[in-house]
Amino acid sequence: MPVELNATAPDFARRFEAMVRAKRDAEADVSAVVAGIIADVRKRGDAVLHELNQKYDQVDSTRLGLRISQAEIDAAAAQVDAATMAALETAAERIRLFHARQKPADDFYTDAEGVKLGHRWTPLDAVGLYVPGGKAAYPSSVLMNAVPAVVAGVRRVVVAVPTPGGELNPLVMAALKLAGVTEAYRMGGAQAVAALAYGTETIRPVDKITGPGNSFVVTAKRMVFGQVGIDNPAGPSEILVVADAKNDPAWIAADLLSQAEHDEVAQSVLITDDAAFAGRVGAAVRQQLSTMPRSAIATASWERFGALITVPQLADAVPLVDAIAPEHLELAIDDPQVLAARVRHAGAIFLGRHTPEAVGDYVAGPNHVLPTAGAARFASGLNLLDFMKRTTLVQCDQASLDRIGPAAVRLAEAEGLHGHALSVSIRLNKGAS
């Protein structure tokens, strides 16, 4: 049964902390297997990809080729019905417009000592996007990863997607086409991550890898970090809803289950100031579970990790929210901006009674790749800056170096780095440059 907590109970702090600290992702350690796959790809390249494509996906990529041609992408995308394609186009455009507003400005100025300082932003040269394939594919995740990269100006956007049985998922191909991706390869698992990071005979290496995947993919991304950059590894999904009794319990129940249906280890939490309302939401959850297509998954999630928490007043929810640092936070209350302004830790905040989290998964515009498992304490969701890098600029003339150089000399000597000191002192007081 989902845990039921009351903030006024003597044992609340202990039980709440136990809920927050409970480990939800109990996947086996696959580090040794992944390390072996990465080493094998580095040694034998394409041959490993062909072998594992055949073993795991029954795909003869030796015959088909690793690269998915533009003609194949176009043909698969053409299978998508007009209404679904229109929805994908709406999502792609809204994601594009939102992320375009994140473009940072360069800066270059002269400070009080006459030193010219600044920074400039440049897009990465090449990024690799991992896309889960097959019937469980998510075209929305393709758009959320690929569109910001393209908007950032990344020159080469490469996609790795497994193709079980040799079939290309039409929705995934349509999303690639809408995002402007033209370089895609049929490969998955840790071997795809290794190929993107180190390259093979067919695939040129990239500079950063993003995108969701199973434990093998996540472990591989961690192992190749340093050779390439990676995004924040994602764990099980989660939602926290703060709601008052003015809401329809069925609406809130649906919001909670929207994440529970993802995975047996997803977590859905309600915080409310009305115990009776919490009970009505719980009843609505049970009713909806009985009719959901993914009822088995959602039921396991709700029964093992769901929570109904009652607080004396809604303001008391804030420290609890920050302690959980949820991936998704819904504030289904009056004046949600007031409470939102006090929250420090959340991946994304959905304001008001008519903003279900699911609208953010698809068409709102902000990225749905968000920090999980409390990582919102220190991490942000995927955004345009993940596909860019900043370079700082410094320019001195003789006068400005004369002003700030002596301090650099003193500090270098204090650290025993006399070569550093000499490279500055040799230029001091030498007249006009």
C-alpha positions as CSV (number, residue, x, y, z in Angstrom):
1,M,0.0,0.0,0.0
2,P,1.2,3.6,-0.6
3,V,2.6,5.2,2.5
4,E,0.3,7.7,4.3
5,L,2.0,10.4,6.4
6,N,0.7,13.2,8.6
7,A,3.2,16.0,9.3
8,T,1.7,16.4,12.8
9,A,2.4,12.8,13.8
10,P,5.3,12.2,16.3
11,D,7.0,9.8,14.0
12,F,6.6,11.9,10.8
13,A,10.2,13.1,10.5
14,R,11.5,9.5,10.8
15,R,9.0,8.0,8.3
16,F,9.4,10.9,5.8
17,E,13.2,10.6,5.8
18,A,12.9,6.8,5.3
19,M,10.6,7.5,2.3
20,V,13.1,10.0,0.8
21,R,16.1,7.7,1.3
22,A,14.4,4.5,0.1
23,K,16.3,3.1,-2.9
24,R,14.0,2.6,-5.8
25,D,16.4,1.6,-8.6
26,A,17.6,-1.9,-7.8
27,E,19.1,-2.9,-11.1
28,A,22.0,-5.3,-11.1
29,D,25.6,-4.0,-11.4
30,V,26.5,-4.5,-15.1
31,S,29.9,-2.7,-14.9
32,A,32.0,-5.7,-15.8
33,V,29.9,-6.7,-18.8
34,V,29.8,-3.1,-20.0
35,A,33.6,-2.6,-19.6
36,G,34.1,-5.7,-21.7
37,I,31.8,-4.5,-24.5
38,I,33.5,-1.0,-24.6
39,A,37.0,-2.6,-24.8
40,D,35.8,-5.0,-27.5
41,V,34.4,-2.1,-29.6
42,R,37.6,-0.1,-29.2
43,K,39.5,-3.1,-30.4
44,R,37.3,-4.6,-33.2
45,G,35.0,-1.7,-34.1
46,D,32.2,-2.4,-36.6
47,A,32.5,-6.2,-36.2
48,V,31.3,-6.0,-32.6
49,L,28.3,-3.8,-33.6
50,H,27.3,-6.3,-36.3
51,E,27.7,-9.3,-34.0
52,L,25.6,-7.7,-31.2
53,N,23.0,-6.4,-33.6
54,Q,22.5,-10.0,-34.7
55,K,22.5,-11.4,-31.2
56,Y,20.2,-9.0,-29.5
57,D,18.0,-7.5,-32.3
58,Q,18.2,-10.2,-35.0
59,V,19.4,-7.6,-37.4
60,D,21.9,-8.4,-40.2
61,S,23.6,-5.0,-40.3
62,T,26.5,-6.5,-42.3
63,R,24.0,-6.7,-45.2
64,L,21.8,-3.7,-44.4
65,G,24.7,-1.5,-43.3
66,L,25.0,0.3,-40.0
67,R,23.9,3.6,-41.3
68,I,20.2,4.2,-41.8
69,S,19.8,6.0,-45.1
70,Q,17.8,9.1,-45.7
71,A,15.6,7.1,-48.0
72,E,14.8,4.7,-45.1
73,I,14.1,7.5,-42.7
74,D,11.8,9.2,-45.2
75,A,9.9,5.9,-46.0
76,A,9.4,5.1,-42.4
77,A,8.3,8.6,-41.5
78,A,5.7,8.5,-44.3
79,Q,3.9,5.7,-42.5
80,V,2.9,8.1,-39.7
81,D,-0.7,9.3,-39.9
82,A,-1.4,12.9,-40.6
83,A,-2.9,13.7,-37.2
84,T,0.1,12.2,-35.3
85,M,2.5,14.0,-37.6
86,A,0.8,17.3,-37.0
87,A,1.1,16.7,-33.2
88,L,4.8,15.9,-33.7
89,E,5.2,19.1,-35.7
90,T,3.5,21.1,-33.0
91,A,5.8,19.6,-30.4
92,A,9.0,20.2,-32.4
93,E,8.1,23.8,-33.1
94,R,7.3,24.6,-29.5
95,I,10.5,22.9,-28.3
96,R,12.5,24.8,-30.9
97,L,11.1,28.2,-30.0
98,F,11.6,27.6,-26.2
99,H,15.2,26.5,-26.6
100,A,16.0,29.3,-29.0
101,R,15.3,31.8,-26.2
102,Q,18.0,30.1,-24.1
103,K,20.8,31.2,-26.4
104,P,23.4,33.1,-24.3
105,A,25.0,36.4,-25.3
106,D,28.8,36.8,-25.7
107,D,30.4,39.6,-23.7
108,F,33.6,41.6,-24.0
109,Y,34.4,44.7,-21.9
110,T,37.2,46.8,-20.4
111,D,37.5,46.8,-16.6
112,A,38.7,49.6,-14.3
113,E,42.4,48.5,-14.7
114,G,42.1,48.6,-18.5
115,V,42.1,44.8,-18.9
116,K,39.8,43.6,-21.6
117,L,37.7,40.6,-20.5
118,G,34.9,38.5,-21.8
119,H,33.5,35.2,-22.9
120,R,32.0,33.7,-26.0
121,W,29.8,30.7,-26.5
122,T,30.3,28.1,-29.3
123,P,28.3,25.0,-30.2
124,L,29.9,21.6,-29.8
125,D,31.1,20.1,-33.1
126,A,29.4,16.7,-32.7
127,V,26.9,15.1,-30.4
128,G,25.6,11.6,-30.2
129,L,22.0,11.0,-29.1
130,Y,21.0,7.6,-27.8
131,V,17.4,6.7,-28.7
132,P,15.6,3.6,-27.4
133,G,14.1,1.7,-30.3
134,G,11.4,-0.8,-31.1
135,K,7.8,-0.7,-30.0
136,A,8.7,1.1,-26.7
137,A,10.3,4.0,-28.6
138,Y,9.5,7.6,-27.5
139,P,9.6,10.1,-30.3
140,S,9.1,12.9,-27.8
141,S,12.5,12.1,-26.3
142,V,14.0,12.3,-29.8
143,L,12.7,15.8,-30.1
144,M,13.8,16.8,-26.6
145,N,17.4,15.7,-27.3
146,A,17.8,16.5,-31.0
147,V,16.0,19.8,-31.4
148,P,18.1,21.7,-28.7
149,A,21.3,20.4,-30.3
150,V,20.3,21.6,-33.7
151,V,19.1,25.0,-32.4
152,A,22.5,25.3,-30.6
153,G,24.2,25.0,-33.9
154,V,25.9,21.6,-33.4
155,R,27.4,20.8,-36.8
156,R,27.0,17.0,-36.6
157,V,24.1,15.4,-34.7
158,V,24.4,11.6,-34.7
159,V,21.7,9.2,-33.5
160,A,22.1,5.6,-32.4
161,V,18.8,3.6,-32.4
162,P,18.3,-0.1,-32.0
163,T,16.1,-1.7,-34.6
164,P,14.7,-5.0,-33.3
165,G,13.8,-7.4,-36.1
166,G,15.3,-4.9,-38.5
167,E,12.2,-2.6,-38.3
168,L,12.5,1.2,-38.1
169,N,10.0,2.8,-35.8
170,P,8.0,5.2,-37.9
171,L,7.4,7.7,-35.1
172,V,11.1,7.8,-34.2
173,M,12.1,8.3,-37.9
174,A,9.5,11.1,-38.2
175,A,10.9,12.8,-35.1
176,L,14.5,12.5,-36.5
177,K,13.3,14.1,-39.8
178,L,11.5,16.9,-38.0
179,A,14.5,17.7,-35.9
180,G,16.8,17.8,-38.9
181,V,18.9,14.8,-38.1
182,T,20.4,13.0,-41.1
183,E,23.0,10.8,-39.6
184,A,21.6,7.7,-37.8
185,Y,22.9,4.2,-37.1
186,R,21.1,1.0,-36.3
187,M,22.8,0.0,-33.0
188,G,21.9,0.0,-29.4
189,G,23.2,-0.9,-25.9
190,A,26.6,-0.3,-24.4
191,Q,28.2,-1.0,-27.8
192,A,26.4,2.0,-29.3
193,V,27.7,4.3,-26.6
194,A,31.2,3.0,-27.1
195,A,31.0,3.5,-30.9
196,L,29.8,7.1,-30.4
197,A,32.6,7.8,-27.9
198,Y,35.6,6.1,-29.6
199,G,34.4,5.7,-33.2
200,T,34.7,2.7,-35.5
201,E,35.5,2.2,-39.2
202,T,32.1,3.5,-40.1
203,I,31.2,5.9,-37.3
204,R,33.2,9.0,-36.5
205,P,33.4,9.8,-32.8
206,V,31.4,12.6,-31.1
207,D,32.1,15.0,-28.3
208,K,29.1,14.4,-26.1
209,I,26.4,11.8,-25.6
210,T,22.9,12.4,-24.4
211,G,19.7,10.4,-24.2
212,P,17.9,7.8,-22.1
213,G,18.6,4.1,-22.0
214,N,18.7,1.0,-19.8
215,S,21.3,0.1,-17.2
216,F,23.8,-1.0,-19.8
217,V,23.5,2.3,-21.6
218,V,23.6,4.4,-18.5
219,T,26.6,2.5,-17.2
220,A,28.4,2.8,-20.5
221,K,27.8,6.6,-20.6
222,R,29.4,6.9,-17.1
223,M,32.4,4.8,-18.2
224,V,33.1,6.9,-21.4
225,F,32.8,10.2,-19.5
226,G,36.1,12.0,-19.9
227,Q,36.5,10.7,-23.4
228,V,33.3,12.5,-24.2
229,G,30.8,14.6,-22.2
230,I,27.5,13.1,-21.1
231,D,24.2,14.4,-19.8
232,N,23.0,13.8,-16.3
233,P,22.2,10.0,-16.0
234,A,18.5,9.5,-15.4
235,G,16.9,7.2,-12.9
236,P,13.3,6.2,-12.3
237,S,10.7,8.9,-13.0
238,E,8.9,10.7,-10.2
239,I,6.2,13.3,-9.6
240,L,5.2,15.3,-6.6
241,V,1.8,17.0,-6.6
242,V,0.9,19.7,-4.1
243,A,-2.9,20.1,-4.2
244,D,-5.7,21.6,-2.1
245,A,-9.3,20.3,-1.8
246,K,-10.5,22.6,-4.5
247,N,-9.2,20.1,-7.1
248,D,-11.1,17.3,-8.7
249,P,-9.6,14.1,-7.0
250,A,-9.8,12.3,-10.4
251,W,-7.5,15.0,-12.0
252,I,-4.9,14.6,-9.3
253,A,-5.1,10.8,-9.4
254,A,-4.5,10.9,-13.1
255,D,-1.5,13.1,-12.7
256,L,0.0,10.7,-10.1
257,L,-0.5,7.7,-12.3
258,S,0.9,9.5,-15.4
259,Q,4.4,8.8,-13.9
260,A,3.5,5.5,-12.1
261,E,2.8,4.0,-15.5
262,H,6.4,4.6,-16.6
263,D,8.0,2.0,-14.4
264,E,7.5,-0.3,-11.4
265,V,10.1,1.8,-9.6
266,A,8.6,5.3,-10.5
267,Q,7.3,7.3,-7.6
268,S,4.2,9.4,-7.2
269,V,3.6,11.6,-4.1
270,L,0.7,13.9,-3.1
271,I,1.1,16.6,-0.5
272,T,-2.2,18.3,0.6
273,D,-3.5,20.2,3.6
274,D,-6.8,18.2,3.7
275,A,-6.7,14.6,4.9
276,A,-10.2,13.9,3.5
277,F,-9.1,15.1,0.1
278,A,-6.0,12.8,0.3
279,G,-8.4,9.9,0.9
280,R,-10.5,10.8,-2.1
281,V,-7.4,11.0,-4.3
282,G,-6.4,7.6,-3.0
283,A,-9.8,6.2,-4.0
284,A,-9.6,7.8,-7.4
285,V,-6.2,6.2,-8.0
286,R,-7.5,2.8,-7.2
287,Q,-10.5,3.3,-9.5
288,Q,-8.3,4.5,-12.4
289,L,-5.8,1.6,-11.9
290,S,-8.5,-0.9,-12.6
291,T,-8.9,0.4,-16.1
292,M,-5.4,1.5,-17.1
293,P,-3.8,-0.4,-20.0
294,R,-0.5,-0.4,-18.1
295,S,-2.2,-1.2,-14.8
296,A,0.3,-3.8,-13.7
297,I,3.2,-1.4,-13.9
298,A,1.3,1.5,-12.4
299,T,-0.1,-0.6,-9.6
300,A,3.4,-1.9,-8.6
301,S,4.7,1.6,-8.6
302,W,1.9,3.1,-6.5
303,E,1.8,0.2,-4.0
304,R,5.5,0.2,-3.4
305,F,6.5,3.8,-3.7
306,G,3.4,6.0,-3.7
307,A,2.7,8.4,-0.9
308,L,-0.1,10.6,0.5
309,I,1.2,13.3,2.8
310,T,-1.0,15.6,4.9
311,V,0.4,18.9,6.2
312,P,-1.3,21.6,8.4
313,Q,-1.1,24.2,5.7
314,L,0.2,24.3,2.2
315,A,3.2,26.5,3.1
316,D,4.5,23.5,5.1
317,A,4.9,21.6,1.9
318,V,7.9,23.7,0.8
319,P,10.6,22.1,3.0
320,L,9.2,18.6,2.1
321,V,9.4,19.5,-1.6
322,D,13.0,20.6,-1.2
323,A,13.9,17.5,0.7
324,I,12.6,15.3,-2.1
325,A,13.9,17.5,-4.9
326,P,11.4,16.0,-7.4
327,E,11.9,15.6,-11.1
328,H,8.4,16.9,-11.7
329,L,6.5,19.2,-9.3
330,E,2.9,20.2,-9.8
331,L,1.4,23.0,-7.8
332,A,-2.4,22.6,-8.2
333,I,-3.3,25.4,-5.9
334,D,-4.4,29.0,-5.9
335,D,-1.6,31.5,-6.7
336,P,1.0,28.7,-7.5
337,Q,3.7,31.3,-8.3
338,V,3.8,32.3,-4.6
339,L,4.7,28.8,-3.5
340,A,6.9,28.2,-6.5
341,A,9.0,31.2,-5.6
342,R,9.9,29.5,-2.3
343,V,10.9,26.1,-3.8
344,R,14.6,25.7,-4.4
345,H,14.9,22.1,-5.7
346,A,12.7,20.8,-8.5
347,G,13.5,19.7,-12.1
348,A,10.4,21.3,-13.5
349,I,7.5,23.1,-11.9
350,F,3.9,23.0,-13.4
351,L,1.8,25.9,-12.2
352,G,-1.9,25.7,-11.5
353,R,-4.8,23.3,-11.9
354,H,-4.8,23.2,-15.7
355,T,-1.1,22.3,-16.1
356,P,-0.7,18.6,-15.9
357,E,2.9,17.4,-16.0
358,A,2.1,15.3,-19.1
359,V,1.8,18.5,-21.2
360,G,5.4,19.2,-20.4
361,D,6.4,15.7,-21.6
362,Y,5.2,16.6,-25.1
363,V,4.2,20.1,-26.2
364,A,4.8,22.8,-23.6
365,G,8.3,23.5,-24.9
366,P,10.7,23.1,-21.9
367,N,12.8,20.0,-22.0
368,H,11.4,16.8,-20.4
369,V,14.9,15.4,-19.8
370,L,15.1,16.2,-16.1
371,P,17.2,15.4,-13.0
372,T,15.8,12.4,-10.9
373,A,16.5,10.8,-7.6
374,G,17.1,14.1,-5.8
375,A,19.6,15.3,-8.4
376,A,17.5,18.5,-8.8
377,R,19.5,19.7,-5.7
378,F,22.5,20.2,-8.0
379,A,21.5,19.6,-11.6
380,S,19.3,21.2,-14.3
381,G,17.2,19.6,-17.0
382,L,18.7,19.2,-20.5
383,N,18.9,22.6,-22.2
384,L,20.6,24.5,-25.0
385,L,23.7,25.1,-22.9
386,D,24.3,21.3,-22.8
387,F,25.2,21.6,-26.4
388,M,27.4,24.6,-26.1
389,K,30.6,25.6,-24.3
390,R,32.0,28.9,-23.0
391,T,35.5,30.2,-23.7
392,T,36.8,33.1,-21.7
393,L,38.9,36.0,-23.2
394,V,41.6,38.1,-21.6
395,Q,43.6,40.9,-23.2
396,C,46.2,43.2,-21.5
397,D,48.2,46.0,-22.9
398,Q,51.4,47.3,-21.3
399,A,49.6,49.7,-19.0
400,S,47.0,47.2,-17.7
401,L,49.6,44.5,-17.3
402,D,51.7,47.0,-15.2
403,R,48.7,47.5,-13.0
404,I,47.7,43.9,-12.3
405,G,50.9,42.0,-13.1
406,P,52.8,42.5,-9.8
407,A,50.0,40.8,-7.9
408,A,50.3,37.8,-10.3
409,V,54.1,37.7,-9.8
410,R,53.7,37.8,-6.0
411,L,51.2,34.9,-6.0
412,A,53.3,32.8,-8.4
413,E,56.4,33.2,-6.2
414,A,54.3,32.4,-3.1
415,E,53.4,29.1,-4.8
416,G,57.0,28.4,-5.8
417,L,56.2,28.6,-9.5
418,H,59.0,30.9,-10.6
419,G,58.5,30.3,-14.3
420,H,55.0,31.6,-13.9
421,A,56.4,34.7,-12.2
422,L,59.0,35.3,-14.8
423,S,56.5,35.1,-17.7
424,V,54.8,38.1,-16.2
425,S,57.7,40.1,-14.6
426,I,59.7,40.0,-17.9
427,R,56.9,42.1,-19.5
428,L,56.5,44.6,-16.7
429,N,57.5,48.3,-17.1
430,K,58.8,47.9,-20.6
431,G,57.2,51.0,-22.0
432,A,54.5,51.2,-24.7
433,S,53.5,47.9,-26.3
